[in-house]
Every structure is written in C-alpha cells, then in structure tokens.
Amino acid sequence: MKPRTWLIEIRESKGLTQHQVALLAGISRSAYSNIERGKGLSVSLAKKVAKALGFNWHIFFDEKCAEMKQKKPKSA
C-alpha cells in the first residue's frame, strides 16, 4: 500500500502530531500511523479520523477508487 500523503498534509497543516489526531479520533497512535501509511482502514476508522481532522470520510475511499481506475489491465 502506498502512504496517504494527502492525509499527512492535512494533519500537518493543522499543526497536529499523529498522537494528537489519534486522541481526537479516539484511536491508538499506532492505528493512526498505519492509516497514514496506507494500512488498516475501515469505514469506522475513516469516519473517526475524518471527523477529527474536519473532512468528509468518503475521501479515503474515493482516492482508492481513482487509483483502481488508473490501473491498466494486464495484457496476455
């Protein structure tokens, strides 16, 4: 999985550490760190992080859809 650099940018623009976002979202810092690294994301976690940082949680999954659409099918 590739890191969610856009999420890191949002967090840093608000002057927050991973620990602070995790506290606001009610999750562990390691869980939040995994989310930034592109791992371990459920709808429930997406909603918590998005609420803590003030954006729409759908963005997590819209980005994933966009990446999947850009992949070309393997040729035989």
PEGINOR-V98112 format. One line per field, one symbol per residue. ss: DSSP state (~ for helix, > for strand, _ for the rest). Layout:
ss: ???
//
This chain:
ss: ____~~~~~~~~~____~~~~~~~~___~~~~~~~~______~~~~~~~~~~~____~~~~~~~~~~~~~______
//
